[in-house]
Amino acid sequence: MNYSTPAPVPNNNFVQDDWRDQFLQRILIIAAVLGAFAVTAGVLTTGTPILRGIYIGVFITLVAIIVMRPPYLIRAGVFTALPFILGISSLTNAGLRGDSMFFFLACVTFSALLIGPRSGMVTIVFSEAVIITMGYLTLNGHYTPLDPLSGTSTLANWITDSVLHLLISLVILAGLRMLQDGFKRAQAQGETMFDALRESQAELENRVAERTKELARKTDQLNASAFVSRQASEIQELDRLLNSTVNLIARQFDLYHAGIYLINERGDYIVLQASSSEGGKQLLEKGYRLRIGTQGMIGFAAAEKKPRVAFNVNEDSTYLKALELPETRSEISLPLIVRNKVIGVLDLQSSDAQTFQHDDIEIFQALADQIAVAIENARLLSESQLLISQLEIASGVEVRQNWQTESTTRKPAYHYSATGLRSTLKPISAKGKNVLEVPLVLRGQKIGMIALQRKDEFQGWTSQEETVATEVATQTALALENIRLVEHTRQRAEREQAIAGVANRIRETLDLDMVLRTAAREIQGALNLQEAEVRLVSQVKPDNKKESQQETSQ
């Protein structure tokens, strides 16, 4: 993300000069507009050609500096000199009755405002010098004003105007100085506030950049965690799941080592089962294990059911260094928990310190929980497949035994031909394309065979015919099994019924001899026996024998 660079701090002189330049340009334009009317009126009302020339020359000079726009000091100097020239012209033309004092005050004001206080002081000195000189020349008769209506001025008039001009000029100069000082102070305060604002802006931008970077890192971690979880959930074989998971984690999170430990059957040790690094694979070959609760961060994480983080392994007392993993600088161990039971630990190690932060624990623990569920599902699936295979084997053995028993009690085969249906002990002996043998398979066990022989005019069997024969064999095997189960159930029911009948008749009397006779008769009849005998056997205790022997001897 790109961030805007804070604006540079403005220079004091630059701001003031820029303000003066804009102010001067506007004053020049206003003076040119108003001067056009003043020059026109002056030319029409003034009878002296010299004054007309001065007015026209001043106006032309004003327009020229506006259009040509020379450097600031030249424009300011020319603009300041124009009212000074007009003041001299007015003083020589009309004496003290003219507008000379106004022009001299304007010259002082513009000079101090546009150039500086020193320039204003110099302008005051020159203006006072002109007034004093003109007064001296006029009072001594060396010069007479051109305007006949100017009248005569006394020494008191000249002194009064001179002092009044000096006083007003100094007041204007002092006021402008205070105004400039106030402007500078305000500008300094503004610059201070601007500096503070710039620092605040820079700090805010840095914080935004850090938060954005942290958010991007979190997003990458979440995406990587989701990818690893999705890949792990698709693997059903436990060994392949463990190896693939540690490799995916190490690659997605750019880690030095990732390992998965599982608790042994006794629950006292946690054993390394998969590793992504070469050093970890060496530990795996050695059967690396840790005692739960006493050895290393992994043992503590398994015992406490809580993640354990080492920001710098050199400063963590529970860290257990492995010589096969010498580059580890930071580590996090996360328990693998399923139904509140720890089944293992996911151990992640980095070659950089401070790689794992407190904010990362939730993301990595969520990943560990997903891996724990995937491991448990793989275990359950493996156990289910083993149980199914055992049941299939047991079922196959039972089927084989049952049908071996059936084959000894039933006729082995039936043969159908043009002559009819008959039992036989020999299978079809002909071989070739006209003979098709289809086994009768039940639960993976061969319980019989269907042999088919075509007529000589037909050669071979089509795939469709073979498919039909296979389906018939499958249905035949199922039908035979169903019949066997029905017969077995019937026989068992008859047996239980017979037993119940015998027991009921035996319980009809309370006479001991009658019970014995009834039992013998009913058992012989129920089982269709040639003979049946029911006998009571007396059992005498050893102690009783001794007593009997003692009594006999006495």
N, C-alpha and C positions, 0 to 999 in steps of 0.2 A: 504494500500500500504506500502510495506517495503522500507526503505531507508537505504543506506549504512552508517555506522558510520565513521566519519572522522578519518583518520590515526593518530596514536599518534605522539606527537612531539618527534623526535629523541633526545637522550641524547648526549651531546658533546663528553664525554669520550667514549661513546659507538661507535660513528661514527669514531672517531680517532683511537681507538683500533682496530676496524674492518678493517679500511684501513691499519693500520700497520700490522695486521695479514696477510691480503692478500698480501701486499707488501713483507713481510718477506718470505712467502711461495714461492712466485715466485722467489725471489732472491736466496733462498736456492736451488731451482730446477736448476736455471741457473748456480749457483756456482758448483753444483754437476756435471752438464754436462761439463762445462768448466774445472772443477777440475780433471775430469777423464783424459783429455788430458795432463793437467799440471803435474799430478802425474806420468803418464806414462813417460813423457819426463824427469822429475826430477829423477825418479828411474834409467832410462837408462843412464843419463849423470852424475849423482852424484856418486862419488866413496866412500863417507862416509856412513857407515851403519847407523849412528845415524840420518843423514838427511833423508835417505830413510825411516827409521822407523817413523820419524816425519811426512813426507809427507803422508805415507800410513795411519797413525793414524788419521791425520786431515781429510782425505777423508772418512775414515770409520765413524768417528764421524759425519761428514756432512750428509752422507747417513742415518745414524741411526736416527738423529733428523727429517729428512724428512719422514721416514717411520713410526716412532713411534709417531711423532707429539705430544710432551709433551706440557705443558702449555706455553703460549706465552713468559713469562719472561725467562723461561729456554732456549727456542729455541733462543731468542734474545741474551741472555747472552753467550750461547755456540757459536753462529754464530759470535758475536763480539769478543770473545776470540780467535777464530781460526786465524784471521789475526794478532792478537797481538802475538800469539805463533809463527806464521810464521815470524813475524818481529824480534822477539828475536832470532829465529833460523838463520835467514839471517844475523843478526848483529854479532852473535857469530861465524858464519862460514866465512863470507867475510868482516866483518867490515863495514866501510862506503861505500865501493865499491859495496856492495850488494843492495838488494831491501828492506831493513829494513824500510827506510823512507816511501816508498810506502805503506807497510803493516801497519805501525803505523798511517798514515793518513787515510787509509781505516778503521782502527779500530775506530778512532775518529769519522769519518763520520757515520759509521753504529751505533755506540753507541748513538750519539746525535739524529740520525734520528729514530732509532727503539726504544730506551728507553727514552731518554730525554736529555735536555741540561746539566743537572747536571751530568748525566752519561758520557756525552762527556767531560766535564771538568775533571772528575776523570780520564778518559782515557788519557787525555793530561798530567796530572800530572804523571801517571804511565809511560807513554811513555818517557817523559822527564827524569824521574828518571832512567829508564833503559839505555837511551842514555848516561846520565851523568856518571852512574856507570860503564858502559862498557868502556867509554872513560877514566875514571880514572884508571881502571884496565889495560887497554891496554897501556896507556902512562907511567905508573909506572912499566910496565913489569910483572905484576902479571898474565896477560892472553894474549895469542897470538891466533889470528884467525886461524881456521883450514885450510882454503884455502891458500896455499902457494903463490898464485898470488894476494892476497888481498893487499899486500904492506904495507907500514907504513903510518900512518896518524898523522899529527901534531896537536898540541893543537888548533891552529887556525881552522883546518878542523873540529874538533869536536865541537868547539864553533859555527862556522858558520852553520853546519848542525843542531845543537840543536836549535839555534835561528830561523833558517829558518823553522824547523819543528814546533816550537811553534807559529811562525807568521802565517804559513799556516793553522795550526790547529785552531787558534783563528778566522781567516777569515772564515774558513768552519763552525765553530761553530756559529759565528755571522750570516752568511748567512742562515744557517738552522733555527736559532732562528727567523730571520725575515720571513723566509718562513712559519714556523709554526704559527707565529703571524698573517700573512696574511691569512693563511688557516683558522685560528680560526675566524678572522674577516669576511671572506667570508662565513664561516659556520654560524656565528651569523646573518649576513644579510640574508642568505638563510632561517634560522630558522624564522627570523622576517617576511620575505615574505611568508613563509609557514604558520605561524600563521595567517597572514592576509588572506591568501588564505583559510585556514581552517575556519576562522570566516566567510568569504564571502560564502564559501560552506555551512556552517551550516545555515547562514541566508537565502541563496537561497533554501536550503532544507526545512527550516521552512516555507518560503513563498510558495513553491510548495505544501507542506503539507496543509497549510491553504487554498490555492486556490483549491486543490483537494477536501478538506473537504467541502469547500463552493460549489464547482461544484457538489459534491455528494448530498449536501443538496438541491441545486437547482433542480437537477434531480429528487430527491424524491418528491419535491414540485410539479414539472410539472407532474409527474406520478400520484400523488394524485389528482391534479387538473383535469387532463384528466379523471381519473376514476370517480370523483364526477360529472363532466359534462356529461359523458356518461350515468351514472345511472340516473341523473336528467332528461335527455332528453327522457328517456324511460317511465317516469311517467306522466300520463295525468290528474290525479285528483289533484286539487290544494292543498287541505289540506294534502293529502298523500305526495305530492311533497315537501312541505315546511318541514314537519317533517322528512322525509327521508334525505333531503339535509343537514339540520343542524346536524343530527346524523352522517352522512357520513363525513362531514367536521371535526367535533370534533374528530372522530376516526382516520381519515387519517392524520390529522396534529397534533394530540396529544394536543388538546386544552382544556382549563378548561371550556370554554363556547362558544357556537355559537348560534346566534339568527338572525332571519329574521324579519324585521319591514316593514310594508306596509303603504303607505299614505292613509288616509281616504278620503271619497268622497269630503269633503269640501276643502281638501288640506292644512289644518292648523296644523294637528297633524300627527305624525307617530306612528303607533300602533304595539306592539309586536304580532306576529302571530305564531311563532314556536321557540322552544328553546331545546337545547340538555342537559342542566344541570338541576339539581333539583331546584336550586335557580331561574333559568330562568323560570321554569314551575310554580313556585309560583307567579312570576311576571305576567305570562300569565293568571293565574286564577284571578288576581286582575285587569286585563285589563290595564296593564302598557302602558303608552303612553307618548310621549315627544312632546313639541311644536317645530315646525320646525324653525330653525334659532336661537333659544334662549336657548335651553336646551340640554346640553351635546354634546359630540362628534357626536352622531348619528344625532341630530337635525342640527348641523352645516354641516355634510356631505350631508344631504338631501338638505339643502339650497344652498350650494356652488357647488354641483355636483362634488366634489373632495374628494378623500380619506383623512382620518384624522388618524394620527398615534400618539400614546402615548407610547414612549419607557419605561417610568416609570410614571405610573398614578399619583404618589404622586407629581410629578414635572410638571404636565400638568394642566393649569388653566381651560381648557374646560371640563375636566373629571368630570362626574357626578356620584358620588358613589351610588351604590345600596346596601342596607343592606343585600339583599338576595344573593349577590355575593361578599362576604368579601375577597376572596383569589385572586382577580384580581390584577395583577402587571403591565401588559402591555395590550394595546388594539389597535385594528385597525378597523375603520368603513369605509365601501366601499359602494358608492351609486349604486343602481340597476337602470340602465338607459336603456330605450328602445326608439329608435327614438328621442333621445335628450330630453327625458322626464324622470324625476326621478319617479319611482314607489315605491321605498322602499330603505332599507339599509341593508347590510349584516354586522353584528357586530361580531367580533372575539375577544376573551379575553383569556389571558394566566396567569397562576399562577407564571410565572417567568418573571423577568424584562429583557428588551432587547431581547425579543423573536422575535419581528418583526423588520426588518431592511428596509432601504430605497430601497434596491434591491428587496425586497419581494413585493413591492406595485404593480408592473406590473403583477406579477403572480396572486396575489389575486384579482386584478381588472379584469383581464381576466376571472378568475373564476366567479366573481360577474356578469360580462356581460353575460356569458353563463347561469347563474342562472336566470338573469332577462329575457332573451329570453324564457327560459323554463316556467317561471311564466306567462309571457304574452301569450304564446301559450296555456297553461292550461286554462287561463282566457277566451281566444277566443273560445277554444273548449267547455268550459262550457256554454258560452253564445250562441254558435251555437247550442249546444244540447238543451238548453232551448228554443231557437227560433224554432227549428225543432219540438220539442214536442208541443209547442203552435200552430204551423201551422198544425200539425197533428190533434190536438184537434179541431181547427177551421174547418179544412177540414172534419173531421168526423161529426161535428155538421151540416155542410152544406149538406153533403151527406145524413145524416139522415132526415133533413128537406125536402130536395128535393124529396127523395123517399117516405116520408110520404105523400107529396102532390101528387106524381104520383100514390100511392096506392089508393087514394080517387077518382081519375079520370079514372083509368083503371080497367079492370077486374082482380080480385085478383089472379086467378090461372088458369092453363090449365092442363087437365088430359088426358093422353094417355093410352088406353087399347086396347084390341082386338076388341072392338066395334068402335074404332076410336078416334079422337081428339075432346075434348069438354071442355068448360070452367066450372069451379066448384068453389064453395065457401068453400068446405070441403076438408081438407087434407086427405091423406091416413091414415086410422084409425087403420090398422092392425099393430100389434106389433110382435116382434120375430126376429129370425135369418134371415128371408126372406125379412125384411124391412131394408133399409139403408137410413138415412136422412143426407143430406150434405147441410150445410148452404151456401147461397150466400153472401160472405163477400166482401165488397168494402171499402178500406181504414179503416179497423178495424171496420166497421159498418155492421151489418147484415141487408141486404135488402130483403132477401127472403129465400126460402128453396127449395131444390130438394129432393123429396121423391121417392125412388125406391123400388119396390116389385118384388121378383123373383117368378117363378113358384114353385109349391109345390114340384116337384120332385128334385129341387135343394135346398140344405140346406146350409145356411151361405154364407158369402162373403169372398173372399180371400183378402189379403193385396194389391195385385196388382190391383184388381178390385176397392178397396176403393181408391187407389192412382189415378186411372183413373177417378173415379167419382169426386174426389177433384179437379183435374186439369180441368175437364169439368165445374165444378161449378165456378172455378176461371175465366176461359175464358168467361163463360156466364155472370158473374157479370160485367166484363170489356166490353163485347159487349152491355149489357143493358145500361151501363153508356154512352158509345159512342153514342148509339141511342138517349138517352135522351138529350145529349149535341147537337146532330145534330138537333133534333126537336126544342130544345130551341133556337138554332141559327137561324133556319128557321123562327120560330114564331117572333123572334125579328126583323129579316130582313123584314118580311111582315109588322110588325107594323111600322117600320121606313119608309118603302115604302109608306104605307098608310098615314102616317103623312106628308111625303114629297108631296104626291099627293094632299092632302087637302090644304096644305100650298100654293102649286103652283096655284091651282084654286082660292083660296082666293085672291092671289096677282094679279089675272088677271084684276081686275077692281079697279077704284079709287073712285067709288061711295060707300058712307057709308052704305046705305040701302042694296045695292047689296052685299056688303061684308058680312053683317049680315045674309042675306038670304042664300048666298052660304055656309057660315060656318055651319049653322044649317042643311042644306040639306046634305052636305058632311060628317059631323060627324054622322048623322043618318044612312047614307048608309054605311059608313066605319065600324061602330060598330054594324050594324044591330039592331038598336034601334027601339022601338015603337014610341017614341017621343024624340024630341031634341029641346031645346030652347036656344037661345043666346040673352042675355039681357045686355043693358048698364045701369050701376048704377051711378047716379050723386052723387058726393061727394062734399059737401059744407064745407068750412072751418068755424071754430067757429067765427072768426072775421067777415067773410062775412055774417054769419047768423045774427050777431048783427047789421051789417050795414043794412041788409035787414029788420030786425025788426024795426030799427030806421026809415028807409025810409017809411015802411008801416004805422007806428004810425004817422009820419008827414002827 
